[in-house]
Amino acid sequence: MRDPLLRLPLHNLTNLWYNRSTLQKGGIMAMKRMTVVLGVALAGALMSASAQVSFRHLKSVDLSSHFPAGGQLGNLASDVAFDGANLYIAGMSTGNTLAEPVGVLKISNALSLDVNTWDYTPLITLTQAGQSRCSYVVYRDGFLYLGTGLGDGSNQAANTGIRKYDAQTGTQVSDWNGTGVVLPSDLSNSSRAECIEIDPGYQGSGASLAVLARGRGITFRRSFADGSALPNILSIPSRDCQGGQTTTGMRDITFSPEGDAYLRVDNSIFYAPRTAGNTVANDRACRIFDFDSDNPFQVLINIHYLRTSAGNYLLYNRRGTSAPLNKIFVATGAGATWQDYAELTGDEPLPNGSTPDPFGGNIFNFTSGFGPDPSQGDVDLNGIVDDADLLAILFAFGSSDAAVDVNSDGIVDDADLLTVLFNFGSSPQAQYLFVLHSTIGTDRLDIYRVDVN
């Protein structure tokens, strides 16, 4: 078999191999010329229309084999966290005992263009309460914060609690909060915890772990460093926003980068604008989305705040409806004012032209973040388009190697090579949305790139 480099014409190969710097300069000049042309062509359009966000469907991956009935990580994928390179999938159990296996699956190399290069590692395993007691996970500065058995009212560490783990080794930090676990009773004697999330703090003044507890109109806060209690935020959900028609059926919480809170409570969404480190306006959250027709007694009613360069978005699911709504709802806006923007149904076409099945259930959880963009030439995901990426393209030239097929058209060719050359020396980043979708027996991860058009 001929060396893949020899598939290129000899004079082209010589130029690529010995005169890379010349090609790079030429690429830069071409980019400058192209920028001028595009700038002239698009100037009018940009002046007359605001930027829009689109969700480009990149991957749809079946995770069911990692969460089978009786599996060591649970039998239902429950939540997802992202560290900029790797994903962490928390599993829960729908079993009927108080000693069900749950845990965290680590997916390494999760931004690779080729899902066959992903590596799956059962990172954390423990036993906690089953019976649809949820698991939630967040990542922060090299550590995972994992809530398991959430919704269980036993106040026993064998059944429920929030713990801190090393994200590389899966080792529990045994002295976090003194005992290694935050129990519901540590949350001002609450009976059960419901979810965890990262609170960025007022105006980004300092992040902490936010915890909601059922039946309490409070956002509890714990130190990431040692698990100790920080001042709570009184944020009683009020349907009429006047302090009346209160409800405390806490389910999920998300925050804007400024620290404003958005809560899923019973069957509605509430908004609490932050006024200081541990206060919100009038000590209450006001209802901004009314889903009164939905049954409020549902687990995994989730919400996620997404900040982009083109605006803010709230993503949420709906459960307990008369007919299942197997989709992700996306609203755009700010503060207390939002409007419908899009719906994600799971069957949006992938880059290779294939179309996955639509979502088959209404359990969703989300996270988002920035990471390397292999579609712009950083195929080895090291943060820069460099010699390694160029050589990877050259050695795979003419093949169907998905890991270096930058435009995912099924063949590594001139188009992929030009992408690397034009972006040589840059550090392309993309914003990603990670969607975890589950039903009993089906667990699925979908990745979308958040593009500003």
N, C-alpha and C positions, 0 to 999 in steps of 0.2 A: 504493500500500500504506500502511495506517495506521501511524503511529509506534507502536512496541511499547509505549511508555508509555501510550498512549491506550487500550490494551486493558484497563487497570485502571479501575474506576469513578472518576469525577472526584474525589469527596470522599476516597476512599482515596489517590489519587495526591497530592492536596493535603496530606494528613496525612504521607505518606511524604516528600514533597519539602521541605515547609516546617517540619515539626514532628518531624524525625528524633530530636531529643534527647528529646522527649516519648515517642516510641515506644521509644527506648532505655530510658528510665526505666521505662516500663510493662513492657517485656520483662524488665528486671531484677527488678521486683516479682513478675511472673508466675513467673520462675525461682525466686525465694525461696519463693513459695507452693508451687510444685511440689516444691521441695526438701524442705519440711516434710512434705508429703503422702507423698512417696516415702520419706522417712526413717522415718515411722511404719510404712508398709506393709512396708518391707524390713528393719526392725531385727531381727526374729526370724530371718529367713532368713540375714542376715549373721552372726548370732551362732552359727548352727548349721551353717554350711557355709563351707569355705575357698574363696578365690577360685580360679577356673580360667582357663586361657588357651585361646583359640581362634584359629585361623588363618583369617582372612577373605580369601578369594581375590578380589583386586581386578582384576588384569590378566593376560592371557596373550598375548604378542606374539611373532610370528615374526621372527627375526633372520637367517634363512638367506640372504637376499639380500646381507647384509653379509659373509658368510663362504663364498662360493662356491668351488668347486674352482679353484685357482690365483689366488684373490683376494689383494689386497694386504695383508690383515690376517690371513691364514691361512684354512684351510678347516674349522676347528672352533673354536667358542667355548669357552674353557677356564676363565675365572675372571671374577669381577665384584667391583668396588669401588664405594663410595658415599661422596659428600662432603657429604651433607645435602640436596642438590638434584639433582645429576647422577650418572649412572652411567657406569662405565668398564668395557668388556668387552674382555678380553684374548683374542687369538686365537692358536692354535697351528697347526702343519701336520703332516699325516700323510704328506706327500710323501716321496720316497725319497732326496733329496739333502741335502747339508749347506749348501745355500744356498736355503732356502725363505722366502717372505715371511710375516712375522707382524707383529702390531701391536696397537693399542688403538683401539676405537671409543668415542667419547664420546656419550652420550645426554643432551641437555640438556632441562630441563623435565620430567624423568621422573616427577614426582609429579602432573602435571596429570591431571585427570579424563578428558581427551580425548587418546587416544594419537595422534591426527592432528596434535596440536600439538607432539609430540616432535620434536626436531631431532637428526640423526645426523651426526657429524663424524669422519672418519678422523683421529685425533689423532697417533698415533705409528706409524711404519712402519720396519721394518728387516728384514734377512735373518738367519736363524739355522737351526740344524739342524732338519731335519724328522724323519721316521720316528717320529711320535708323541712327540716331545720337547715337554714341556708348557710352558705359559705361566701365570704367576701374577702377580697385581697387587694392591697395597694402596694406600690413600690416607692421607696424613698431612700436615696443616698446609699445604695448597696444593701438595703434590708427590705424584707417583705413583712407586712403587717397583715396577719391572717385572722379573721373572725370565723369561727366554726360553731356549729350547733346553735346558730343565732335564731332566736325565737323560742328556745327552750327555757323554761322557767324554773329549773331545778337549782340554779345558782351553784352548781357543782362543776369543778374544773374537768371532771371526767366526761361531762356532757356538753359543756359550752364554754366559750371564752375567746378572748382576743390575745394573740401572741406575736412575738417578734422573732424573725428568723434571718440568718445570713443568706442572702440571695444566691451566693455562689455555692455554698456547701449544704444549705438546708438545715444547718444547725440552729437549734432554738437558743435564744438569749435567755438563759435561765433566771437571771436576776432582774429582768425587765419588770417593772412595777413591784419589785421585791420578791414576788412569788413566781414570776414568769408568765403570769396570766392576769388580764383584767376581766373580772367577772361582772355580771349585771349589778350585783350588790355593791361593787365599787363605784357605780354610777349613781351616787346619792340614793343607794338602796332601791334601785330599780328592780323590777321583777324579771325582765328579759331584754336583751339587746337585739337590735334589728339590722344594723348595717354600719359600715365604716367608710370613711372617705378622707381625702387630704383637704384640710382647710388651709388655704394660703395665707390667712391672716388678713387683718384690716389693711387695705392698700399694700398688700404684700409684706406686711411688717414682721411676719414670722409664722412659718407653717407649723401645724399641729395635726394630730389625728382626731378627726371628728367622729363621734359615735351617736347614733340615735337609739333611744330605748322606747319600747312600746308603752303607751299610756302616759308619756311625759312630754310636755311642750318645751323641751330643752334640747339644745345642741351641746352635748358633752364634749370636752376637749382633753386630750391626753398628750403628754410630751413624747415626741418621737425618741428622744435620747434615753429616758429612763422609765417612761410609762406613767409618771406621776400626773396627778390631776392638775389641770389648768383651770382658770375661771370659766364657768359654764356660760352659755349664751341663752338667756330666756327668750324664746321665740315661739310663742303659743300660736298655732294656726287658727285663724279666724276667718270664717267663710264670708262674713259681712265686712271685714276689715275694720270694724269698730270695737273689737274686743268681745263681740257676741258670736254665737253659733260656732263655738270652739270645738276642735276635734284633736285628738292626740293619737290617731292610728298611724304612727310613723312607719314608713317603709323604706325610703331612700332619700339621699341628699346629694347635691352637687353645688359647686361654688363657681362664681365668676373669679377671674384673676384678682379683682379688687376685694374679694371676700364676701360679696353678697351671696346669700344662700337661697337655693331653690329646692323645695322639699316635695317629695311624693308622700302625701298623707291621705290615708284611706283611698278615695277615688278621685283625687284632684291634685293640682300642682299649686304650691304656695310660694310666695316671694317675700324675703326678708332682707331689706337693704341694710348693710352694715353701717353703723355710726361710729364705732370705736372697736378696740380689740376684743371686747367681750359683750358688746351690745348691738342690737338692731333697732330700727326705728319703732318706737312705741312698744318695744318688747314683744312684738307679734309678727307673724307671717300672714300675708293676705292672699286670698285665693285669686289666681290669675287664669287657671284652666279648670273648667267645671265638667267633671265626668260623673255626675250624679247617677246616671243610669247604669254605671259599672258596679259590679259586686265588689265591695271594698275588702272582703276577706280573702285576699290572694297574696301568696308570697311572690317575690321577684317582680315587683312592680318598680321599674327602674327609670332613672333619668340621668342625662349627661350633658354638661355645659361644654360647648365647643367654641373657642375664640379663634377666628381666622383673621387674616389681613383685610378681608372684605366684609367683616361683620361678625355678629354673634349668632349662635344656633343652639337650640335646645333639642335634644333627642330623647324620645321616651317611647315606651310601649303601653299598651292597654290590655288589661286582662279582666275577666269577669264580665265580658260583654255578651249580649244575647247570641250573637254570631261571632266566632273567633276572628280577631283582627291580627292576622299573621304578617305584620309589617312593622317597620320602624317609622315613627312620625318625626318629622323635622320641622321645627318652627324657627323663624328668624325675627330678630328684634333686639330689645334691650330693656333692662329694668323690669317694669311690670307690663310692658306693651310688646306683644308677640303676635305673629300671624303665621298661618300655614305656609310652608315653603316647599316641602317635598315629602315623598314617601319612598322608603327603600324596601323592596320586596324580595331581594335575594336572587332574582333571575335576571338582573342586569348583565349584559354580555361581558365576558372577560376579554383581556387583550388579544388572546389567540382566536377570538371569534366564537368560542363555544359559549353555551348558555346553560348555567346550572339550574337546578330545580328551584322553584320559589320556596320561601320559608314555609315550613310545615307546622309551626306552632307559634305561640305568642309569648314565650319566655325569651327575653333578650337581656343582655347586659353589655356595657360598652366601656371603652377607654380610648384615648387618643394620645398622640405625641409625634414628635419629629424624629426623623432618622435619615440615614443615607439613602440616596435615590439611585438605584441601579439602572433605571430607565434613562438616566442622563450619563451613563458610562462608568459609574462607580460599582462595577460588577463584583468586586471583592469586598465591598462594604467597609472599607477601612477609612472612609471619610474624605478621600481625595482621589480624583481621576489621575492616575499616574502610569508609570511604565508597566506595573503589574497588570493593570486593566488592558493596556494596549497589547501586551504579550498574550493575555488570555484570549483576546479576540483573534489575534493572528494565528495562534495554534489551533483554534477551533474553527477557523475560516472554512466555510462551505459545509459545515456540519449542522446538526439540529440541536446542539447543546443548549438546553434551555437556560442554563445558569449564566450564559454570556450572550444570549440572544436578546439584545437590549430592547428592541421594539417588539419582541414576542411574536414575530411573524412566521416562525417555524424554521428559519435558516439564519446562520451567522454569515453576514455578507457586508457589502460596501456600506449599507446604511448604518449598520452597527459600528463599523470602523470609523465612519465619519462622525458619529455621535461622540465617540471617545476623543477623537482629534479636536473637535470643536470645543469640547469641555475640558481639555487637558489642563491640569493644574488647578482646576476649580474644586470646590467642595459642595456638590449639589445635595441639597436637603429637600425632603418632602414632608408634608403633614399627613399623617395616617389616622384612619378611624378603624378600630378593631371591634368587630361585632361578634359576640358569643350568642349562639342560638341553640336552644335545647328543647327537646321533648323526651319523654321516657323512651330510651332505646336509640335516640338520635342526638348527636352532639356535633355541632358544626361551627367552624371559625371562618368568618368572612373578613377580608381586608379591603378597605377602600382608600384610595388616595384622595385627599381633599385638595382639589385644584381651584385656583382663583382665575377666572376667565376674563 
